[in-house]
Amino acid sequence: MLTHNQDPPPYQPQESNGHVNNGYIGDASFRAAAAAQKESQANQNTADDLWAVSEMAVDDGVKWSDMTPGQKVKRVLLNTSKVVMALGFLYFFICSLDFLSSAFRLIAGKTTGDVLNNEYVKNPIVGLMIGILVTVLVQSSSTSTSIIVSMVSAEILGVHTAVPMIMGSNIGTSVTNTIVSLTQVGDRNEFRRAFAGATVHDMFNWLSVITLLIIEVSTGLLEKLTSAMVADLAWVKGGGKIKMLKVITDPFTKFVIQLDKQVLTDWSTGQGSKVNETSLIKKYCKKECMELSTTATSIITTETAKCTKVGVPNSCHFLFYQTSLTDSQVGIILLIGSLVILCSALIAIVKILNSMMKGKMAVVIKKTINANIPYVPWLTGYIAILVGAVMTFVVQSSSIFTSTLTPLIGIGVITVERSYPLTLGSNIGTTTTALLASMAGEGEGLVYAIQIALVHLFFNIFGILLFYPIPFMRFPIGLAKKLGNTTAKYRWFAILYLIIMFFLLPGFVFLLSMGGTLALCILGIPIVLLLIFVVIINVLQSKKPSILPRFLHTWDWLPKPLHSLQPYDACCLSLPCCKSCRDAEQDNNELQKVEVTKDGVENQAYEGSDTKF
């Protein structure tokens, strides 16, 4: 049947039998539609390829069977040296994370304690932001949760008040691997994958916090559940401390700097024998057992009687011991040094891994890491969660584990989808530190400490149950990929994201809290409602635009700076220090931003690839 004004399909010109040409696709409009569909499909395939595991370079060298004994020895020595070098640089990379943590603690100083002792901490939103800020300041969720557990154990903080702070510590810990991803900014596609792999941790933590904090404020779920669990734990008398990876890294890190963690805890709690100390740098590394004589005022050394441990002067031997520098100055030096070591080690690791990822064995390794278990593919992710939890328990730091994953995601060894359950597992593994710290207390506070440590554990478990078992609910992966695509195009956006999400936003809410709950509500509620409105409209624009008014089908009716990053990108690239960011690839793609109108005139204002909010 032919519709009105539609040209009939032509007959085959080379045949005279009158057969219809079934390959004819219609008039110009149909051909244009088909071409657009084909181009869209091609673009989709290209986008998918950007996230796929990168193809392995095939080693075209001499086969092992065809080598002479000398060539075999040479290859074995070369590959062995590469493995040793990779492990060596990994060691320095892990040590640099320890230095980074120490640097932030020294720079922050007593600020950590001041933040935790804020009188407005009882507000759950303020408590959440304080948890983020403290974890960013000390660069370790294990340290921040241990401090919070100590404050609960000392009954300075109640469990109800500490729950949002524990949630915030989960968000703050992901700042480290986000910083690590910036080292791969030189390659656009590597940076796309690395930043997405780093921020998938952020997205999971933010979504879990937003959901579970609302539930906790409304029902008290975590507090009531853990309270019931610790009701019969009065028999617990105390616990200890486990060192695993620290045994290997401590000889190097302690040669450079040693901090007195008890000082940090006493500053935070506002009480203790070291609350009046002015420096975090350790003064005494050895202690002697001393006793005050009952008949004289002199100090007498004893080996048998009960005594008080007293620090031995000049017993420490590390680089920054008894220097004339302040804590802040030492912290700045450590910060610069740690970043240099971190970047150098990470670049070297990436280069070595790229050189090793050749040949059939590398293909097998890569496919194995990202493969699913036969017959029960759904079980693969849960095994990855278990692996992530065990590995994090071994290294005693989720930051170290996720930061080690980030460059592997960037070079394409691990997909973002596979890194997601590994990251979730690391969130479970890091709770062991708080559990161990909670058992170091005594008295009634010990039960409360164990309770808040269990809150940390169940918060992560419930987050996993919300955003992993059902594939549709794995929103963090999609959100992280969107961020990866944005930062691949506008690489300066990664720095902006880092500053806003981990510093400006928590700091703004914290400062706003100084004005009281009323000020927080007056400014905070309209901003939250606006963000919810924008998210809903964006979803409807992509899924169901027909139910929206015509002017809301796009954001083009707003001034361009309010819905596009392109104007800001132009400003950044116009700066002398940023002109080098405009690489050859971007310049060559400028022609793709030109739309040809029907009359053949180029529309210079066209920017079809522009990123919209």
Phi, psi and omega in degrees: 000138179254132176277167182299136178067014178262131179290141178290151178293133184288161177273160178298126182289329184275352181244148181249011182271001174079013179289145180281141177280102183286347178279352181289132186253011175108194183280190186298323182295321179292321179295321179295319179296318179296319180295319179296320179295319180296318179294320179297319179296319179296318179296322179294317179298320179296317179298319178296320181297330180297334182259353181287161176297129184294148180292142179280140173286132182274130180282113181270012182287187182289137178294154181302319182292336182266359183278152171280162178306321179295320179293323178296317178297319180297317181293319180297315179297320180296313181292323178296318179296324178295318179296315180298317179295318179298317178294322178295314178293328176295322177299312179293326177298314180294319178297324180296327176293324176294316177297321179299317179297315180297321180298314181294325179294318180292320180293320182291320180059227182284356179302324179301313179294320179298320180295315183291331182268016179298133184293342180268012186296341181290341174289124185300325179292317178296318178300320178298312181294326177295319177300320178295311183299316182296317180293323176293321181294320182263354176057036180195119177291330178298317179292313183295318179292326177295321178296315180297318178299320179296321179292324177291319179298323179279002179061028172279322175249141172275159180299319181300320180286327186281341183301309178298328180293322177296320177298317180297326180297330178296322180288316184297331184292339184278000179292329184295310181289337174292320175296319181299323182297335181293341180289347180255023184291342184294326179255122188300312183287323175298318180294322178304309182290318182296316181293321177295319179296326179285316185279350174296331174291316178301311185297319178298314182296317180295315180296319179296317181295313182301316182289308187285332177293320177299316179295319182293317179296324183281321189239340185069033187304305185295320181295317181290320181297310182289330177297320178293327183287328183263006184299329183251028183256023181294341182283347182291129186252348180147168183221197184224205187220137182246133176241130177236281179295331181300330179301327182275319186274336184302319180305323180279312184293323180285342174288334182266309185209144174225130180250148176268100183293336178295326177297316180298319179294317180293322175299320183288320182277339181079012179209162183124168185290340184247020183293335182263006177295148182257353183222144176276343183290132186297137180259325183232125179258345177231150179231148177242150180276117184235152180224139178275122183296144179279345183250348181215168181267358181284157178268129183241134177283136179221155180242344187252319184282161174293141188213176177253135179286127181237135181294143179266122179298148177059031180265357179260149179219079174222167194302317185259026181280128176052048175270168178276000182279149174281169178300319181296319180294317176297320180297319179294318177298316178296321180298313180295314180297318181294321179293322177296313179296316181300309182295316181297314181295319182293318178298318179296319179298316180298316180297316180295316180297320178297322180287332180278334184280063178224156177086178186290323181297319179296321178299317180297315181299315183294317180292326180293317181299321185260002182279161176258155179291130180300142176073330178231063184298332181295339182282341185301313182299322181289327174293322177297321177299316179297318179298315179299321180293316181294315181297322179291324176297322180294313183274351177058033179195120175290329179298317180295315183294310182291328178290331175287327178291326188305308179295330177293324176293319182299316182276359173091014178287321180238137178281160177298322180297321180283329179290335183300306178294329176297320178294320178298320178297323179295328176296325177288316183298326183288343179289343180296328180298315179294324178295318178294319180295326182293334183274002181270358182272195179204162178072202183293329179297336180297319180296317179296322180296316178296324180297315181290329175294322177291328174301316178301316180296310184287333173301315179290323179296313179296323176299318178295317180297331179282317193242021174228308188305319180269115183307324181298332185272005181277058181299325182304327181294312179296318180294320180294321179293324177296318176295322178298317178296320180295314182288335176293327179274316179243088189291337176293339182297333180297318178295317179299316179301314182299314182293316183291310189288328187249348182234301187292313182297307178297321180295321179297314180294321179297314179293323179296328180294337179297336179276359179098171182296325181297314179296322179297320180287319183298319180270325186285317184298313178300322179295316180296316179297321178296317179296319178297318179299315181297318180297315181297316180295319178299318179295315180294325179298324181270332185258318187215066183293340184295336182272356179266151171301154186302322184289343179266005177295332174220171176262014186295342180285345176276157172304142187305320179298344181270351180222009182213147177270352186300317178299322178291325178296319179297322178294318181296316182288342178280345179287141181302325183284348185246000183296333180291344179289340179278091186276176183297326181297319180292320180296322181290335181274359182299326181294336180286349181268008183257122178261132178264122181282174184298330181271010175085006181267133180284133176266100186290341182276355185288133177220072186295336181265011183295144180276126179254152175273000000 
